[in-house]
């Protein structure tokens, strides 16, 4: 998968714990594990319930006003 291709995909949450979010691409079937960069604020199932569809944003394209 090309590096920027991950941002054109939608993902379904398949697992979560305090420090990891595991996603599966809807079209590609690729599995990604997103590591929590802020251990002081754990990931929660309330925020990312299994089965939820999400899209990833490329932080290098975000512009601040």
Secondary structure, 3 states (H helix, E strand, C coil): CCHHHHHHCEEEEEEECCCEEEEEECCCCCEEEEECCCCCCCCCCCCCCCCCEEECCCHHHCCCC
